[in-house]
Structure formats: structure tokens, C-alpha cells
């Protein structure tokens, strides 16, 4: 069993796939970060004013890139769908489902949020809120004005008190006034802006900030000038709470008590504002300012929030669609791998299939399919190996059948030919391959054989008790006639059996030669016994007849003497004939073993032909120049030729212009040397051809019928072959032909 592992799936190059995934993840991450910064900017005015515009631009660009990616994926999906590629419909469904799952909730949230943002912004600018902010701002201003006016009155009284004191005493009174007024700093200025004295923080300053000339002129005309510092537009709340927010009062100190020409002086009092009051005032002022700014930018603020919300929706929807396509691809990829593998398996390709390495169930399904395909490949390899073995066994069996000397024929259950080996065609002398699919009875000349075979199969299949060994066996005699393909009759031993698929098997062999050999052996044994039994009484019979003739010679009357002499001569002649017959039987039974040696048949034929030069029926020769040496016994070949020539001359006795032809040639295969004797006699009768090589089969009146039997026996000793046939011209017998085949000497 093969141990090949499934190959990992390579849908696209790994570097490209990871680059695409990393890019998509990066863009999605950037979009989320920018969306977060965008929402953060809407809550921070300073951040909003500084970065909102370019944040919106970058988010829009990211949304555009995501839209282009989605459009690119949609185009690819449309092309795949148009080409009918497997998984396109499923991918479209998955993308639509996942996209709708992300889009519909996002659209619902967007609608609700839109209504909420639009109405909540309007609620920020309610009339009561604006009135409350205005009232708070007026309250703060009134409080500050009251404190400023009160401090101004107190400073004016203090200035009047200092006006009645000399300058030296007035300077010393500044500390007391500072405590009375709860001031943080008091400075007495001269008309020229020189500090005459101070109490508080300015005491430690070398040059305190002196009032401007315009301020001094204003004080000189109005006698008291008060102002609040540190609460200007844009003032820092922390600075105001740390003391920068204060009330500064500048009052004119009169000079009436000190003579004509005295310069006026100015008393400057600085009192810090309470921190709580400063904080509240700044808060109200800041809230009012922001309220007014937002009231003026109400429509722009609404567009900003709605734009931010819309952009967030686009990013969420585009991200959802992108994730839908990516997740759809992840879900479809295993199905595509399976579809590709199934298509290859359907085409017969059982090579290792792609398998995903992830741990989800679909990837596990691809691995299972890959292992299943591998198992199928291993099973097919095993089946192919088995089929190769079966084919090899079939080839071996076919080779054996082709080289069997026996005939093997297979019929179907209706008796039609299914197959036949060359041995069957050779034995039956019929090209059975031309009759495949036909009944054996349809083959010309084999009707009787087919009928006998069919009867044997019917009897075999109809018997309740099966034959021993599961087959039947029968011998058949196929005679040579005008419709038969045989030149002479043959004897077949046939055996039939039933195959597992209900076909019929017929095996047969030509045992004609074996039957002939058995007959020859039987006749040899008969001849030997007859020669022994007959020869013993012949000599006494002959001697008794001769003694009887000698004893009675001259003792009887002439007529009786003549009868006696004739009878004795008849007895002696018949005894001599009987001796010759017995000697022929003896020679047939005691034929010596052939002494095979390389023999030049051409030279042997010439020597024999010269002996018949003066015969009434001459012997002619047609000898092949390329005739090789034959493996034969020259003495026995001479005996064969003399026997055959004598038979041919006897058959043509009384014919004029008759002759006997001896021809030699090499066979087409080159393994045999063929010696053929041809005459112009009447040929062989049909019944003689069937049993030509059996003893006592002859057409001669005085012949013993052992001639061809002896020739057949000698050829068997040579390992050769003898064939006897009639020569036909236009269907008429014009002579006989005997062919002798000898093996070529190596």
C-alpha cells in the first residue's frame, strides 16, 4: 500500500496571498484608528479645530480604497460567476449574507444616531439655556461692578483723608489704609508718576508699574477711576484664580491743605477678587462664549457629526463587505479544492490531491478526501497489478493454447462459437476464426461432428448424476467426402465440460496416427503369431506332397498320374505362396530399427531411377538443387522407394506413355525435406484412402496389403510423415501422389 501524503493546496503563491491579507488587514486597522481619532476629535474642540479636516480626508481616502478593493473583488466575482466557475454562487450568497448582516444593523444604528444627533444638537440651543447663561453673565458683571464701586468709594474717602495730612505722614498711613481696605497693594503716586510711598507687594519692587498719563488725566477729571483686571476676554482661569484677577482703583488725593502750588497726588489701591467669584465668572463667561459660537455654527456642527456618523457607517459597511468576501473565500476554498479533486477523480486522475492545512472541519474534509483518493489510487494500483497478473496469466494461457497440439473450442449456451485455438483449426482443417458467433453446425463439413457434440452436451447436462470428473468424453470418426475439409478420414477423442459462466468447453485431439500405430502394432503382433503358427505345418505339407508324388510315380494309370502330378504341383505352389506370405508377415513384424544418418536424397533417387531405365514404365526425376541432407536410413529408404515404384507401375500396367515422377524439394519452413512420388494411374478409391496404411488394405488381386503399412512403419521410425492423396484436374482423378517428409540433418 502506498504511503504518499496529500499535497498541500496551492491556490495562489503563498507570498502573494499573505501580502493581500496583510494589506487588507492594514487598511482595515488604519480605518478603525482613523475612525477612533475622528470621534475623539469631535469631543475635543481644540483637537477638532486643528485636525478634524485632515482626519476626515484621510478617512475618506481609506473608505475610497476599501471601496476600490470591494469593487475589484466584485468584478472578479462577477467574472467567475459569468464563467460558471464552481463556488461562485455560494461565494455570492455568503458575501451577500455576511454583508447584509453587517449592513442592516449599521443602517439601523445610523438612522437612529442621525435622528439623535440632529435633535440633540437643537436641544443644546434651548431659549431657557440661553437666558440662564445671559442671567449668569449679568449677575457676574453686576457683582464685579458693585465690588468695584464699593472699593472706589472707600478709596476716595481714603484719598480725602490723605489730602488732609502732610506728605510724610501720608506715606506712613499707607499700611494702615491697606489693612482697612483689605488691599493687596497701595501706592501713592506723584503728579509726575513717581511713587511717593507704597504698602504691600509693590514695596519690594524697584520700579512699580506706574499709571499711564492718560489714566492720570482721567482720574484728575473724575477724581476716582476703578477697573477690573484679569477678567478680560481670553483670560486664563488658573491665572485669574492665582491673583491676577483684581480690582484696581486710582483716586485723586487733593492738595488744598498744603498751600498754593502743591502738586496733586494719586492713591492707587489694588484688591484681589475672591477665587470662587473669579472661577464662576470665568465659567459663565466661557460657557456663554462657547454657546454663542456653537449657536452661530449650529448647522456646521450638525454636518460635522452627521458626516462623522456617515463616514463611520461607510467604513463599517465597507469593512463588513470586505470581511464578507474574505470569509466567503475562506469558506469556499475547501469546497473549490474538493470540487477540483472530484473533477480530477471523475476524469480518472487519482494522483495525490490538494489538502488544506488549517484545523477547521472543511479543511479536515479536504484531507479526508485526499486520503480517500489516495486509498482509491492504491486500490486501483492493486487492481491494475492484479489485472496485469491476470493479463499475464491470460497471455500465458493463450500461448499455451496456441501451442497445444490439441484443439480447444468454447461455445456459449446456445452452441455458438466463442473462441478456438490454432490447434482446433489445424485438426479440423477449417479456419474457425471466420465462423465466430456461428453454431459449429454452420461450418461446412462439420455438421455431423457438431451434431454429435451437441448430443453429448445435452446428455451431459440432462443427467441427474454428474459424470466422474465433471466432463464427458467420446471418440468421433470424421470421414473424408466431397463436403469434408479432410483429405482422409481422422479419428478424434473429444472431451466436454461446463464452464462457470455457463459456456461449453470442448477439447479434442487427432488420434488417427495413434490409432494407426496401435493398429500397426496389433497387426505386427498378429503377423508374428500367424508367421509362427502357419510356417511350422507348411514344410511337412510340402514334403508329404512331394513324397506322395515320388512314391506313386509310375504306379498309377496315366490319367491318374496326371491328376496326381497336377495336385502335387498345386500343393507345392500354394505352400511356396504361403511361405512368401509368412515371410512378409515376419518382415512386417520384425522390421529392423532405422539407422538414421545424413543422407543425400537426390543421389539416392538417381541411383534408384537408373535401375528402371529399361522398364516398361520409366521413372523420371525432378530434384531441387538446394535440397539439404536428410536424416534417414538409406537402406530403408531404398526399400520404400522400390515398394512405391512397384505399386505405381502395377497401377499403370497396360497404359501407354505412362511414367513415374520422383520429386524432391525443401519445405517452406526449411525444417523438412519432402520426397514425392507421382503416377498417372487411376488413383486410390475413397475407402482405400481412409485406411491406406492398415495391413491387408489393397486394390491388387494378389497383393498382401502390407506395402503402405510397411512404408508407414518405416516413416514412423524415421520421425517423418507420409501423406497419400489423389491428383485432381478439373475435379477428375488423374493419378496418385505419395509424399514422404524427412527431417533436415543439422
C-alpha positions in Angstrom: 0.0 0.0 0.0 1.4 3.4 -0.9 2.2 5.9 1.8 2.1 9.1 -0.3 0.9 12.1 1.6 -1.7 14.5 0.2 -0.1 17.5 -1.4 -0.8 20.9 0.3 -3.2 23.1 -1.6 -1.6 25.9 -3.7 -4.5 28.0 -4.8 -2.1 31.0 -5.2 1.5 31.8 -4.3 1.9 32.0 -0.5 3.8 35.3 -0.7 1.1 36.9 -2.8 -1.7 35.6 -0.6 -0.1 36.8 2.6 0.6 40.1 1.1 -3.0 40.6 0.1 -4.3 39.6 3.5 -1.7 41.8 5.3 -2.7 44.8 3.1 -6.4 44.3 3.8 -5.8 43.9 7.5 -3.6 47.0 7.5 -6.2 49.1 5.7 -8.9 47.9 8.0 -6.7 48.7 11.0 -5.9 52.2 9.7 -9.6 52.8 9.0 -10.5 51.8 12.6 -7.7 54.0 14.1 -8.7 57.0 12.0 -12.4 56.5 12.9 -11.4 56.5 16.5 -9.4 59.7 16.1 -12.3 61.2 14.2 -14.7 60.5 17.1 -12.1 61.7 19.6 -11.8 65.0 17.7 -15.5 65.7 17.8 -15.3 65.6 21.6 -12.2 67.9 21.8 -12.7 71.4 20.4 -9.0 72.2 20.1 -8.3 68.8 18.5 -11.3 69.3 16.3 -10.3 72.7 15.1 -6.7 71.5 14.5 -7.1 68.0 13.0 -10.7 67.4 12.0 -10.3 68.4 8.4 -7.4 66.1 7.5 -8.8 63.3 9.6 -11.9 63.5 7.5 -9.8 63.5 4.4 -7.7 60.5 5.4 -10.8 58.6 6.5 -12.4 59.4 3.2 -9.3 58.2 1.3 -9.3 54.9 3.3 -13.0 54.5 2.6 -12.3 55.0 -1.1 -9.5 52.5 -1.1 -11.8 50.0 0.6 -14.5 50.8 -1.9 -12.0 50.1 -4.8 -10.9 46.8 -3.2 -14.6 45.8 -2.9 -15.2 46.8 -6.5 -12.2 44.8 -7.6 -13.4 41.8 -5.7 -16.9 42.3 -7.1 -15.6 42.4 -10.7 -13.6 39.2 -10.1 -16.6 37.5 -8.5 -18.7 38.6 -11.5 -16.2 37.2 -13.9 -16.1 33.9 -12.0 -19.9 33.8 -11.9 -20.0 34.5 -15.7 -17.6 31.7 -16.4 -19.7 29.4 -14.3 -16.8 28.5 -12.1 -17.7 26.2 -9.2 -18.3 28.0 -5.9 -19.3 31.4 -7.5 -22.9 31.2 -6.5 -22.0 30.1 -3.0 -19.5 32.8 -2.6 -22.1 35.4 -3.8 -24.6 34.1 -1.3 -22.1 34.1 1.6 -20.9 37.6 0.7 -24.5 38.9 0.5 -25.5 37.2 3.8 -22.5 38.4 5.7 -22.7 41.9 4.1 -26.3 42.2 5.0 -25.6 41.1 8.5 -23.1 44.0 8.8 -25.0 46.5 6.7 -28.6 46.3 8.0 -27.7 46.7 11.7 -25.3 49.5 10.7 -28.0 51.2 8.7 -30.4 50.9 11.6 -27.9 52.4 14.0 -27.1 55.1 11.5 -30.7 56.1 11.2 -31.3 56.2 15.0 -28.0 58.1 15.5 -28.8 60.5 12.8 -32.1 61.4 14.4 -30.5 61.5 17.8 -27.6 63.8 16.7 -29.9 66.1 14.7 -32.3 66.6 17.6 -29.8 66.7 20.4 -27.9 69.5 18.7 -31.1 71.5 18.5 -31.7 70.8 22.2 -28.4 72.3 23.0 -29.7 75.8 22.0 -32.9 76.0 24.0 -34.1 79.5 24.9 -34.0 78.8 28.6 -30.4 77.7 28.4 -29.5 80.9 26.6 -31.5 83.1 29.1 -29.8 81.3 32.0 -26.4 81.9 30.6 -27.2 85.6 30.0 -28.6 86.0 33.5 -25.5 84.4 35.0 -23.2 86.6 32.9 -25.1 89.7 34.0 -25.1 88.6 37.6 -21.3 88.2 37.5 -20.9 91.6 35.9 -23.2 93.3 38.4 -21.3 91.7 41.3 -18.0 92.8 39.9 -19.3 96.3 39.3 -20.7 96.5 42.9 -17.3 95.4 44.3 -15.5 97.9 42.1 -17.8 100.8 43.0 -17.6 100.0 46.7 -13.8 99.9 46.6 -13.8 103.1 44.6 -15.9 104.9 47.3 -13.6 103.6 50.0 -10.5 104.6 48.1 -12.0 108.1 47.5 -12.6 108.5 51.3 -9.1 107.3 52.0 -7.7 109.8 49.4 -9.6 112.6 51.1 -8.2 111.6 54.5 -4.6 111.6 53.0 -5.2 115.0 51.5 -5.5 116.5 54.9 -2.2 115.0 56.0 1.3 116.1 55.2 3.2 114.0 52.7 5.5 112.4 55.3 2.6 111.4 57.5 0.5 110.3 54.5 3.2 107.8 53.5 3.2 106.3 56.9 -0.5 105.9 56.9 -0.5 103.6 53.8 0.0 100.4 55.8 -3.0 101.3 58.0 -5.1 102.0 54.9 -4.1 98.8 53.3 -5.4 96.9 56.2 -8.6 98.9 56.4 -9.3 98.3 52.7 -8.1 94.7 52.7 -5.9 95.6 49.7 -3.0 93.6 48.4 -1.1 96.7 47.4 -1.3 100.5 47.9 0.8 103.1 46.1 0.9 106.9 46.5 1.9 108.4 43.2 3.0 111.9 42.5 1.6 114.1 39.7 4.6 113.2 37.6 4.1 109.5 38.1 6.7 108.9 40.8 6.0 106.5 43.7 5.9 108.5 46.9 5.2 105.5 49.1 3.8 102.0 48.9 2.5 99.3 51.1 2.1 95.7 50.1 3.7 93.8 47.2 4.9 96.9 45.4 7.1 97.8 48.3 9.7 95.3 47.2 9.7 96.4 43.6 12.3 98.9 42.4 10.0 100.4 39.8 6.4 99.5 40.2 4.2 99.9 37.1 3.1 103.5 37.1 -0.2 104.6 35.7 -0.3 106.0 32.2 -0.6 109.8 31.8 -3.9 109.4 30.1 -5.2 107.4 33.1 -3.9 110.2 35.5 -5.7 112.8 33.4 -8.9 110.8 33.6 -8.6 110.5 37.4 -7.9 114.2 37.7 -11.2 114.9 35.9 -13.3 112.2 37.6 -11.4 112.1 40.9 -11.9 108.2 41.1 -11.2 105.6 38.4 -11.8 101.9 39.1 -11.2 99.0 36.8 -11.2 95.2 37.0 -8.1 93.4 35.6 -7.5 89.7 34.8 -11.0 89.0 33.6 -10.5 90.2 30.1 -11.7 88.1 27.0 -9.5 85.0 26.8 -8.0 85.4 30.3 -6.6 82.2 31.8 -8.8 80.9 34.6 -5.8 79.5 36.5 -4.1 82.9 36.3 -7.2 84.7 37.5 -7.6 82.3 40.4 -3.9 82.8 41.4 -4.3 86.6 42.0 -4.1 88.2 38.6 -7.9 88.9 38.7 -8.2 92.1 40.8 -9.9 95.5 41.2 -7.6 98.4 40.7 -8.8 101.9 41.9 -7.0 105.1 41.3 -8.2 108.2 43.4 -7.1 111.8 43.3 -5.5 113.0 46.6 -6.3 116.7 46.8 -3.7 119.4 47.7 -5.9 122.0 49.3 -4.4 121.7 52.8 -0.8 122.4 51.9 -0.7 125.7 50.2 -0.7 127.2 46.8 1.2 125.4 44.1 1.3 122.0 45.7 1.1 119.1 43.2 -1.8 116.6 43.3 -1.2 113.1 44.3 -2.9 109.8 43.4 -3.7 106.9 45.6 -3.7 103.5 43.9 -5.4 100.6 45.7 -5.4 97.0 44.4 -7.7 94.4 45.9 -7.7 90.8 44.6 -11.0 89.3 43.6 -12.3 86.2 45.5 -11.2 83.0 43.7 -14.7 81.4 43.8 -16.1 84.5 42.2 -13.4 84.6 39.6 -14.0 80.9 38.8 -17.7 81.3 38.5 -17.4 84.4 36.4 -14.9 82.9 34.0 -17.0 79.7 33.7 -20.1 81.6 32.9 -18.2 83.8 30.5 -16.6 80.8 28.8 -19.9 78.9 28.6 -21.7 81.9 27.2 -18.9 82.4 24.6 -18.9 78.7 23.5 -22.7 78.8 23.4 -22.7 81.8 21.2 -20.0 80.3 19.0 -21.9 77.0 18.6 -25.1 78.8 18.1 -23.5 80.6 15.2 -22.0 77.3 13.9 -25.1 75.2 14.6 -25.5 73.9 11.0 -21.8 73.2 10.6 -21.8 71.3 13.8 -24.7 69.2 12.7 -23.0 68.5 9.3 -19.8 67.6 11.2 -21.5 65.0 13.4 -23.6 63.6 10.6 -20.6 63.5 8.3 -18.6 61.7 11.0 -21.5 59.3 11.5 -21.9 58.7 7.8 -18.1 58.1 7.4 -18.2 55.6 10.3 -21.1 53.9 8.5 -19.2 53.7 5.3 -16.1 52.3 7.0 -18.2 49.8 8.9 -20.1 48.7 5.9 -17.1 48.5 3.6 -15.2 46.6 6.3 -18.1 44.2 6.7 -18.4 43.6 3.0 -14.7 43.1 2.7 -14.7 40.7 5.6 -17.7 39.0 4.0 -15.8 38.4 0.8 -12.7 37.3 2.6 -14.7 35.0 4.9 -16.6 33.7 1.9 -13.4 32.9 0.2 -12.2 31.1 3.3 -15.4 29.0 3.3 -15.5 28.4 -0.4 -11.8 27.5 -0.8 -12.2 24.0 0.7 -15.2 23.4 -1.5 -13.2 24.5 -4.5 -10.4 22.2 -3.5 -13.0 19.3 -3.2 -14.6 20.2 -6.5 -11.3 20.3 -8.3 -10.3 17.0 -6.7 -13.7 15.4 -7.6 -13.4 16.6 -11.2 -9.9 15.0 -11.5 -11.2 11.8 -9.9 -14.1 11.8 -12.4 -11.6 12.0 -15.2 -9.7 9.1 -13.7 -6.8 11.1 -12.2 -6.1 9.6 -8.8 -2.8 11.4 -8.2 -2.3 12.9 -4.7 -5.0 15.7 -4.2 -4.6 19.1 -2.6 -5.5 19.3 1.1 -5.8 22.4 3.3 -3.6 22.5 6.5 -6.0 24.5 8.7 -7.8 22.8 11.6 -11.4 23.6 10.7 -13.9 20.9 9.6 -14.0 21.9 5.9 -10.2 21.6 5.8 -10.4 18.3 7.5 -12.9 17.3 4.8 -10.3 18.1 2.1 -7.7 16.0 4.0 -10.2 13.1 4.3 -11.0 13.4 0.6 -7.2 13.4 -0.2 -6.7 10.3 1.9 -9.7 8.6 0.3 -8.4 9.4 -3.2 -5.0 8.0 -2.1 -6.8 4.9 -0.9 -8.6 4.7 -4.3 -5.3 5.1 -6.1 -3.7 2.4 -4.0 -6.7 0.1 -4.7 -6.6 0.9 -8.4 -2.9 0.2 -8.4 -3.6 -3.1 -6.7 -6.4 -3.9 -9.2 -4.1 -2.9 -12.1 -1.4 -5.2 -10.6 -3.9 -7.9 -10.3 -5.1 -7.2 -13.9 -1.6 -7.3 -15.1 -1.2 -10.7 -13.4 -4.5 -11.8 -14.9 -3.4 -10.5 -18.4 0.0 -12.2 -18.0 -1.8 -15.4 -16.9 -4.2 -15.0 -19.9 -1.3 -14.4 -22.2 0.4 -17.5 -20.8 -2.8 -19.4 -21.2 -3.2 -18.1 -24.7 0.3 -19.0 -25.6 -0.2 -22.5 -24.2 -3.5 -22.8 -26.1 -1.9 -21.5 -29.3 0.9 -24.1 -29.0 -1.3 -27.0 -27.9 -1.5 -29.8 -30.4 -5.0 -30.5 -29.1 -7.9 -28.3 -30.2 -9.7 -26.1 -27.7 -13.1 -24.6 -28.5 -15.5 -22.6 -26.4 -19.3 -22.4 -27.1 -21.9 -20.3 -25.5 -25.0 -21.8 -24.0 -26.7 -21.6 -27.5 -23.9 -23.5 -29.2 -22.3 -20.5 -30.9 -18.5 -20.4 -31.3 -16.8 -18.0 -28.9 -13.1 -18.9 -29.3 -10.9 -21.5 -30.8 -7.2 -22.1 -30.7 -5.0 -22.7 -33.7 -4.8 -26.4 -32.9 -8.5 -26.7 -33.4 -8.4 -25.1 -36.9 -5.4 -27.3 -37.8 -7.0 -30.5 -36.7 -10.4 -29.7 -38.3 -8.7 -28.2 -41.4 -11.1 -25.3 -41.2 -10.4 -21.5 -40.4 -12.7 -21.4 -37.4 -11.9 -17.7 -36.8 -14.1 -16.9 -39.8 -17.1 -18.6 -38.1 -17.0 -16.9 -34.7 -20.5 -16.3 -33.4 -22.0 -19.0 -35.5 -23.0 -22.5 -34.5 -20.5 -25.3 -35.2 -23.1 -26.9 -37.4 -22.9 -23.9 -39.7 -19.2 -24.8 -40.5 -19.1 -26.7 -43.8 -18.1 -30.3 -43.5 -18.5 -30.4 -39.6 -22.3 -30.9 -39.4 -22.0 -34.5 -38.2 -19.3 -33.6 -35.7 -21.4 -30.6 -34.4 -24.5 -32.9 -34.0 -22.5 -35.5 -32.0 -21.0 -32.8 -29.8 -24.4 -31.2 -29.2 -25.9 -34.6 -28.3 -23.1 -35.3 -25.8 -23.6 -31.9 -24.1 -27.4 -32.4 -23.9 -26.9 -35.8 -22.4 -24.3 -34.5 -20.0 -26.4 -31.6 -18.8 -29.6 -33.6 -18.7 -28.3 -36.4 -16.5 -29.1 -36.0 -12.8 -25.9 -38.0 -11.8 -22.9 -36.0 -12.9 -20.1 -37.6 -14.8 -17.0 -38.5 -12.9 -14.6 -35.6 -13.1 -17.4 -33.2 -14.3 -16.9 -33.9 -18.0 -17.8 -36.2 -20.8 -15.5 -38.0 -23.3 -16.3 -39.5 -26.7 -14.5 -40.5 -29.9 -15.6 -39.3 -33.3 -14.8 -40.7 -36.8 -14.7 -37.8 -39.3 -14.8 -39.3 -42.8 -13.5 -37.7 -46.0 -16.2 -36.9 -48.6 -16.9 -34.2 -51.2 -18.1 -31.8 -48.5 -15.5 -32.6 -45.9 -12.4 -30.5 -45.5 -10.3 -33.7 -44.8 -8.2 -35.4 -47.5 -8.6 -38.6 -45.5 -10.7 -39.7 -42.5 -9.5 -38.8 -39.0 -10.3 -40.1 -35.5 -10.9 -37.6 -32.7 -11.0 -38.0 -29.0 -13.2 -35.2 -27.6 -13.9 -34.1 -24.0 -16.5 -31.6 -23.0 -17.1 -29.7 -19.7 -19.3 -26.8 -18.4 -17.5 -23.5 -17.6 -18.5 -21.3 -14.6 -20.2 -18.7 -16.9 -22.4 -21.5 -18.4 -20.3 -21.7 -21.5 -19.3 -25.0 -23.0 -15.6 -26.2 -23.3 -14.7 -28.7 -25.9 -11.2 -30.2 -26.1 -10.3 -32.7 -28.8 -7.2 -34.3 -30.4 -6.5 -36.1 -33.6 -5.6 -39.7 -32.6 -5.6 -41.0 -36.1 -1.9 -41.6 -36.1 -2.0 -43.2 -32.6 -4.9 -45.4 -33.8 -2.9 -46.3 -36.9 0.1 -47.0 -34.8 -1.9 -49.2 -32.4 -3.4 -51.0 -35.4 0.1 -51.5 -36.9 1.3 -52.8 -33.6 -1.6 -55.1 -33.4 -1.1 -56.3 -37.0 2.6 -56.8 -36.2 1.7 -59.0 -33.3 -0.9 -60.9 -35.4 1.7 -61.2 -38.2 4.3 -62.6 -35.8 1.9 -65.1 -34.4 0.5 -66.1 -37.8 4.0 -66.5 -39.2 4.9 -68.7 -36.3 1.7 -70.8 -36.4 1.5 -71.1 -40.2 5.1 -71.6 -41.1 5.5 -74.8 -38.9 3.0 -77.0 -40.9 3.9 -75.7 -44.3 7.2 -77.7 -44.6 5.6 -81.1 -43.7 2.8 -80.4 -46.1 5.2 -79.7 -48.9 7.4 -82.7 -48.1 4.4 -85.0 -47.8 3.1 -84.0 -51.2 6.5 -84.4 -52.8 7.0 -87.9 -51.2 3.5 -88.9 -52.2 4.3 -87.9 -55.8 7.6 -89.8 -55.7 6.1 -93.0 -54.3 3.2 -93.1 -56.7 5.2 -92.1 -59.7 4.7 -94.8 -62.4 2.4 -96.9 -60.2 -0.9 -95.5 -61.3 -2.5 -95.1 -64.6 -1.5 -92.2 -66.8 -4.8 -90.3 -66.3 -4.5 -90.6 -62.5 -0.8 -89.9 -62.8 -1.5 -86.6 -64.5 -4.1 -85.7 -61.8 -1.6 -86.7 -59.1 1.2 -84.6 -60.6 -1.1 -81.6 -61.0 -2.4 -81.9 -57.5 1.2 -82.2 -56.1 2.3 -79.2 -58.1 -0.7 -77.2 -56.9 0.1 -78.1 -53.3 3.8 -77.2 -53.7 3.0 -73.9 -55.4 0.4 -72.9 -52.7 2.9 -73.9 -50.0 5.5 -71.6 -51.6 2.9 -68.8 -51.8 2.1 -69.4 -48.1 5.8 -69.2 -47.3 6.2 -65.9 -49.1 3.2 -64.5 -47.2 4.5 -65.8 -43.9 7.9 -64.2 -44.7 6.2 -60.9 -45.5 4.3 -61.1 -42.2 7.6 -61.9 -40.5 9.4 -58.9 -42.1 6.5 -56.6 -41.1 6.6 -57.8 -37.5 10.4 -57.8 -37.3 11.2 -54.6 -39.2 14.7 -53.6 -38.1 15.3 -50.3 -36.3 16.3 -47.4 -38.6 19.9 -46.4 -38.6 19.5 -42.6 -39.2 22.3 -40.7 -40.8 22.7 -37.6 -43.0 21.6 -38.8 -46.5 21.7 -37.1 -49.9 18.2 -37.9 -51.2 19.0 -36.6 -54.6 21.8 -39.0 -55.1 19.8 -41.9 -53.7 16.9 -41.1 -56.0 19.2 -41.0 -59.1 20.7 -44.4 -58.2 17.2 -46.0 -57.9 15.9 -44.3 -61.1 18.8 -45.8 -63.1 17.6 -49.3 -62.2 14.3 -48.6 -64.1 15.8 -47.2 -67.2 14.7 -50.2 -69.3 11.4 -50.7 -67.6 8.1 -50.6 -69.5 7.1 -47.6 -67.3 10.1 -45.3 -66.8 11.0 -43.3 -63.7 11.7 -39.6 -64.1 13.3 -37.2 -61.6 12.8 -33.5 -60.6 15.4 -32.8 -58.0 15.8 -29.5 -56.2 19.4 -28.1 -56.3 19.0 -26.6 -52.8 17.8 -29.8 -51.2 19.7 -30.3 -47.9 20.8 -33.6 -46.4 18.0 -35.5 -44.8 18.1 -37.6 -41.6 17.3 -41.1 -42.9 18.3 -44.8 -43.2 19.5 -45.2 -46.9 18.6 -49.0 -47.0 15.1 -48.5 -45.7 14.5 -45.5 -48.0 15.6 -47.7 -50.9 13.1 -50.3 -49.7 10.3 -47.7 -49.5 11.1 -46.3 -53.0 11.2 -49.8 -54.6 7.9 -50.6 -52.9 6.2 -47.4 -54.0 7.6 -47.5 -57.6 6.4 -51.1 -57.9 2.9 -50.2 -56.7 2.8 -47.3 -59.2 3.9 -49.4 -62.1 1.4 -52.1 -61.2 -1.4 -49.4 -61.0 -0.4 -48.1 -64.5 0.0 -51.6 -66.1 -1.3 -51.6 -69.7 -1.2 -47.7 -70.0 0.9 -46.1 -72.8 3.1 -43.1 -72.4 2.9 -43.6 -68.6 5.7 -42.6 -66.2 6.5 -42.3 -62.6 7.9 -39.0 -61.2 10.2 -38.6 -58.2 10.5 -35.0 -56.9 12.5 -33.5 -54.1 12.2 -30.1 -52.5 12.8 -28.2 -49.3 9.7 -27.3 -47.2 8.8 -23.6 -46.7 9.8 -23.8 -43.1 13.2 -25.2 -44.0 13.0 -27.9 -41.4 11.9 -30.8 -43.7 13.0 -32.4 -47.0 10.0 -33.7 -49.0 10.3 -36.6 -51.4 7.2 -37.0 -53.6 6.2 -39.9 -55.9 3.6 -39.1 -58.6 1.9 -41.6 -61.0 -0.7 -41.3 -63.7 -2.8 -44.3 -62.6 -6.4 -44.4 -61.5 -5.6 -43.2 -58.0 -7.0 -44.5 -54.8 -10.6 -45.3 -54.1 -12.2 -43.3 -51.3 -12.5 -46.3 -48.9 -8.8 -47.1 -49.5 -7.7 -43.5 -48.7 -9.4 -43.8 -45.3 -7.4 -46.9 -44.4 -4.5 -46.8 -46.7 -1.9 -47.6 -44.1 -3.6 -50.5 -42.5 -2.4 -54.1 -43.3 -4.4 -56.1 -45.8 -5.8 -53.0 -47.4 -5.0 -53.2 -51.1 -6.5 -52.9 -54.6 -4.3 -55.7 -56.1 -5.8 -59.1 -56.8 -2.7 -60.9 -55.5 -1.4 -58.2 -53.1 -1.0 -58.7 -49.3 -1.8 -55.1 -48.5 1.3 -54.7 -46.4 3.2 -52.3 -48.7 1.9 -49.0 -47.5 1.7 -50.3 -43.9 5.5 -51.1 -44.1 6.2 -47.7 -45.6 4.2 -46.0 -42.8 6.0 -48.0 -40.2 9.4 -47.1 -41.6 8.5 -43.4 -41.8 7.4 -43.6 -38.2 10.8 -45.0 -37.3 12.3 -42.0 -39.1 10.2 -39.5 -37.2 8.8 -38.3 -40.5 5.5 -38.2 -42.2 3.7 -39.9 -45.1 0.8 -38.4 -47.0 -1.3 -40.2 -49.6 -3.8 -38.4 -51.9 -5.2 -38.3 -55.4 -4.2 -35.8 -58.0 -7.2 -33.9 -59.4 -7.6 -32.0 -62.6 -11.0 -30.2 -63.1 -12.4 -32.5 -60.4 -11.2 -35.7 -62.2 -8.6 -38.1 -60.7 -5.5 -38.1 -62.9 -3.2 -40.1 -60.7 -2.0 -40.7 -57.2 0.6 -39.0 -55.0 2.6 -40.2 -52.1 4.7 -37.6 -50.1 7.5 -38.5 -47.7 8.8 -35.9 -45.3 12.2 -36.3 -43.7 13.8 -34.1 -41.0 16.8 -31.9 -42.2 20.1 -33.2 -40.8 21.8 -30.5 -38.7 
